[in-house]
Amino acid sequence: MHFASRLLGYELLHQHRLVEAESSVRRELVDDLIAGMDDGSALARAQALGHDLDRRHYVVVVHSSGGFDSMVTAAGRAAAELHLNRLQGRRGRLLVLATEGRPDPRELHRTLSQSITPATCAIGIGSCCDTPSDFPKSFADAQRALNVRLNSAVPSGASAYDELGFYRLVDAAHAEGAVEDFIQEWLGALLHYDAIKKSELVHTLSQYLENGGNYEETAKALYIHRSTLRYRLARIGQVSGYDLRNVDTRFNLHAATRSWRFLCAASADSLEPN
């Protein structure tokens, strides 16, 4: 009986090591796909793992306020519930999925959130991969979508690159170097002031415009009193020289703050004037 138990233990350990080895190979494949590799090698390696990269795929990145291991477990449950065939990897703190077919953003977020409550998660879904060589772009697009979500009024949720609308125009203009100039033109003085005073005038302005100029909703989103909001808006007018009552000015400032959130929220000081 003791001998049989030992044999069973060895067999279970062997099976566990096989699973770990395959998981490691899958993670390495995802790493190489998003870094860029030739189609032939990618197809062959995926086929050896029983995965068909000839079909359309999407790169999905997930950021969680909880632990990474719990997110991996939650992703497995979500994939089973939503019938998602996927490869799974990691890039820094991000869980990276290469899904066969485009997952529904809201359903994916719902199923993941159910498994990690009370932690929250934000999801970015990239562009379509018709061939393995498309994975680096899809990964970059997924990160852009995630950045938009994390810097939105509701960070917990999912954003897909093909649903970004205005932000895709920003991304295209960014490739030509025009966005940074536009942001600097409209927000440069405020960004400089924020950097010097350690204030949040640009963030305040962004929330104010996102909430359609509604004082109550803006103050609530910023967790400040309405009197504090009025003071900040007055300071924004003084520093920038802009009249927020002017329709054209508000339109341009809204476009600039949205562009800033999309491209520069993580490093706004890089747009300071010299």
C-alpha positions in Angstrom: 0.0 0.0 0.0 2.8 2.4 0.9 4.6 1.5 -2.3 1.5 2.2 -4.4 1.1 5.6 -2.6 4.7 6.5 -3.5 4.1 5.5 -7.1 1.0 7.6 -7.3 2.9 10.6 -5.7 5.7 10.2 -8.3 3.1 10.1 -11.1 1.3 13.2 -9.9 4.6 15.0 -9.5 5.6 14.0 -13.1 2.2 15.2 -14.5 2.6 18.5 -12.6 6.0 19.0 -14.1 4.8 18.3 -17.6 2.0 20.9 -17.1 4.5 23.4 -15.8 6.8 22.7 -18.7 4.1 23.2 -21.3 2.9 26.4 -19.6 6.5 27.7 -19.8 6.7 26.9 -23.5 3.4 28.7 -24.1 4.5 31.8 -22.2 7.8 31.9 -24.2 5.8 31.7 -27.4 3.6 34.6 -26.4 6.7 36.6 -25.4 8.3 35.9 -28.8 5.0 36.7 -30.7 4.6 40.1 -29.2 8.3 40.8 -29.6 8.1 39.9 -33.3 9.0 36.6 -35.1 8.7 35.1 -38.5 5.4 33.5 -39.5 6.9 30.1 -40.3 8.6 29.6 -36.9 5.5 30.9 -35.0 3.1 28.6 -36.9 5.4 25.6 -36.3 5.8 26.2 -32.6 2.1 26.9 -32.0 1.2 23.7 -33.9 3.5 21.7 -31.7 1.4 23.0 -28.8 -1.8 22.1 -30.5 -2.7 25.8 -31.2 -3.6 27.1 -34.7 -2.2 30.5 -35.4 -3.6 30.4 -38.9 -6.8 31.6 -37.5 -7.4 35.3 -36.5 -6.2 36.2 -33.1 -6.3 39.3 -30.8 -3.9 40.3 -28.1 -5.5 41.1 -24.8 -3.7 42.7 -21.9 -5.1 42.7 -18.3 -4.1 44.9 -15.4 -5.4 43.9 -11.9 -5.3 45.7 -8.6 -5.0 42.2 -7.0 -2.2 39.6 -7.2 -1.0 38.2 -10.6 -1.6 34.6 -9.6 -5.2 35.2 -8.9 -5.6 36.9 -12.2 -4.1 33.9 -14.0 -6.6 31.6 -12.3 -9.4 34.0 -13.1 -8.3 34.1 -16.8 -8.5 30.3 -16.9 -12.1 30.3 -15.6 -13.1 33.1 -17.9 -11.7 31.4 -20.9 -13.6 28.2 -20.0 -16.9 30.1 -19.5 -16.5 32.1 -22.7 -15.1 29.2 -24.7 -11.9 31.1 -25.5 -9.0 29.2 -27.1 -5.9 31.2 -26.1 -2.2 31.3 -25.4 -1.2 33.0 -22.2 1.9 35.0 -21.1 3.1 37.9 -19.0 4.7 41.2 -19.7 5.7 43.0 -16.4 2.6 43.3 -14.3 0.3 42.6 -17.3 -1.4 39.3 -18.1 -1.1 38.8 -21.9 -3.6 36.6 -23.7 -3.5 35.7 -27.4 -7.1 34.7 -28.1 -8.5 32.9 -31.1 -11.2 35.3 -32.2 -12.2 38.6 -30.7 -13.6 38.4 -27.1 -16.5 40.5 -26.1 -14.9 43.3 -24.0 -17.8 43.6 -21.5 -18.3 39.9 -21.1 -14.6 39.3 -20.6 -14.4 41.9 -17.9 -17.6 40.6 -16.2 -16.3 37.1 -16.0 -12.8 38.1 -14.8 -14.2 40.5 -12.3 -16.4 37.8 -10.8 -13.4 35.7 -10.0 -11.2 38.4 -8.5 -13.7 40.4 -6.4 -13.0 42.6 -4.4 -10.0 43.4 -6.6 -10.6 45.1 -9.9 -9.2 44.8 -13.4 -8.8 46.8 -16.6 -8.6 45.2 -20.0 -7.2 46.4 -23.3 -8.0 44.5 -26.5 -5.7 45.0 -29.5 -6.2 45.0 -33.3 -6.8 41.8 -35.3 -3.9 39.5 -36.1 -4.3 37.9 -39.6 -0.8 36.5 -39.4 1.7 35.9 -36.5 3.7 39.0 -37.7 0.7 41.2 -36.7 1.1 40.4 -33.0 3.5 43.2 -32.1 1.1 45.8 -33.4 -1.8 44.1 -31.7 0.0 44.1 -28.4 0.9 47.8 -28.8 -2.7 48.6 -29.7 -3.9 46.6 -26.7 -1.6 48.6 -24.4 -3.0 51.9 -25.9 -6.6 50.7 -25.3 -5.6 49.7 -21.7 -4.0 53.2 -21.2 -7.2 54.8 -22.2 -9.2 52.7 -19.9 -6.9 53.2 -16.9 -7.0 57.0 -17.4 -10.8 57.1 -17.9 -13.4 58.1 -15.4 -14.1 54.4 -14.9 -10.8 52.6 -14.8 -12.3 49.2 -14.1 -13.6 47.9 -17.4 -12.5 46.9 -20.9 -11.6 49.0 -24.0 -11.0 47.6 -27.4 -8.7 49.4 -29.9 -11.3 49.0 -32.7 -13.8 50.9 -30.5 -11.6 53.8 -29.5 -12.9 56.2 -32.1 -11.3 59.6 -31.5 -8.3 58.0 -29.9 -7.5 56.1 -33.1 -7.2 59.5 -34.8 -4.9 60.6 -32.1 -2.8 57.5 -32.5 -2.5 58.1 -36.3 -1.6 61.8 -35.7 0.9 60.7 -33.1 2.8 58.7 -35.7 3.3 61.9 -37.6 4.5 63.8 -34.5 1.5 66.2 -34.6 -0.2 65.3 -31.4 2.6 66.3 -29.0 2.7 69.8 -30.7 -1.1 70.1 -30.3 -1.0 69.1 -26.6 1.9 71.5 -26.0 0.0 74.3 -27.7 -3.1 74.0 -25.6 -1.9 72.5 -22.4 1.8 73.4 -22.2 1.3 76.2 -19.6 -0.9 74.1 -17.4 1.5 71.1 -17.6 4.4 73.3 -16.7 2.4 74.8 -13.8 1.5 71.3 -12.6 5.1 70.2 -12.7 6.3 73.2 -10.7 3.5 73.4 -8.2 2.8 69.6 -7.9 -0.8 70.4 -8.7 -3.4 68.7 -10.9 -4.9 71.4 -13.1 -4.7 69.3 -16.3 -6.4 66.4 -14.6 -9.0 68.7 -13.2 -9.6 70.3 -16.6 -9.9 66.8 -18.2 -12.5 65.6 -15.7 -14.4 68.9 -16.0 -14.6 68.5 -19.8 -15.4 64.8 -19.7 -18.3 65.6 -17.4 -19.7 68.2 -19.8 -18.9 71.1 -17.5 -21.1 69.7 -14.7 -19.7 70.9 -11.4 -21.4 68.3 -9.2 -20.3 65.3 -11.3 -16.7 66.7 -11.7 -16.3 67.4 -8.0 -17.6 63.9 -7.2 -15.2 62.3 -9.8 -12.2 64.2 -8.3 -13.3 63.6 -4.6 -13.1 67.4 -3.9 -15.6 70.0 -2.7 -17.3 72.2 -5.3 -15.6 75.3 -3.9 -12.2 73.6 -4.5 -13.3 72.8 -8.0 -14.3 76.5 -8.6 -10.9 77.6 -7.3 -9.0 75.2 -9.6 -11.1 76.2 -12.7 -10.3 79.9 -11.9 -6.6 79.1 -11.7 -6.8 77.1 -15.0 -8.2 80.3 -16.6 -5.5 82.4 -15.1 -2.6 80.1 -16.0 -3.7 79.2 -19.5 -5.3 82.5 -20.5 -8.2 80.6 -22.0 -11.9 81.4 -21.5 -13.6 78.1 -20.7 -17.0 79.6 -21.7 -15.8 79.8 -25.4 -17.2 76.8 -27.4 -14.2 76.5 -29.7 -11.8 76.8 -26.8 -13.5 74.1 -24.9 -13.5 71.8 -28.0 -9.8 72.2 -28.5 -9.0 71.8 -24.8 -11.2 68.7 -24.7 -9.3 67.2 -27.7 -6.0 68.1 -26.1 -6.8 66.6 -22.7 -8.1 63.4 -24.3 -4.9 63.2 -26.4 -2.9 63.8 -23.2 -4.7 61.0 -21.4 -4.1 58.7 -24.3 -0.5 59.3 -24.9 1.0 61.2 -21.9 -0.9 60.6 -18.7 1.9 58.4 -17.3 4.7 61.0 -18.1 3.1 64.4 -18.4 6.3 66.2 -17.4 7.9 65.1 -20.7 5.7 67.8 -22.3 7.0 70.6 -20.2 8.4 73.5 -22.2 12.2 73.8 -22.0 
